[in-house]
Amino acid sequence: QENFTDSYRNLTYKCIEAMKWISTYCNRTAYILKADDDVFVNIYAVKKYLTQIDLVEPKPKRTIMCYFFHQVKI
């Protein structure tokens, strides 16, 4: 827990604090997935992607990966 209100405006703080916590307590973990409760995660696609990553030599370390949409009409 940190000392800020959990709001849309503070999402950056929330992500930074999550990364701090992960680097402190999960330093031997191979992969970590961060998603909000209103996001659907296709576990099968994640597994397929991570399997492909595992085949790459040398393996990426301490890397942040994300999927983004471009040219989205709002």
N, C-alpha and C positions, 0 to 999 in steps of 0.2 A: 504494500500500500504506500502511496505517496500523498503528498499534501497538495492536491489540486482537485477541482471538481471534474468529474467524468462527464465531459460535454464534447460536442462536435468541435468546438473551438480549441479544445485541448488535446486533440488527437495526436499531434506531434509529441507532446509530453508523454502521452500514454505509450507511444511506440518507442521512444528513447528509453523510458523506464523499463519497458519489457526487454529491450536489448541489454540493458545493464543487468537485469535480473538473470537473463539467460546466460550472459557471459560469466556471471558469478557462480551460478548453481548448475549449469548444464554444459560445462566445458568439455565433457567427453561424449556428448550426444552427437550423432552423425547428422541428423536433420531435425529441424524444428519448423512447424507450420503455424503461422499466426493468421487467424481469420476471425472476423466478427461473427456474432450470432445471426446476422441477417444475410450471410453469404453461403451459397451452396458450394461445397468442395467436392469435386469429382475425384474420389479416392483412387479409382482405377487409372485415371489419367495421371495423377500424381505418382502412383506406383510405377507406371510405365516410364515416366520422365526420369524418376530417380534411378530406375534400373539402367537407363541409358547413360546417366551421369556416372554411375558406378563402373561402367565399362571404359570410361575415359582415363587415360594415364597422362600426366599425374592428376590425381584427384583434386578438385577444387577445395580449398580450405578457407574458412571464415569468409564466405561469399554470401551476399544477399541477392536472391533471385526473386523476380516478380513478373507477373503477366499484366500487361496493360492493353487497353483498347485505344486505338487511334482513329481519328476521323469519325468520332461518335457524334451523332446529331442530337442536340439537346432541345 
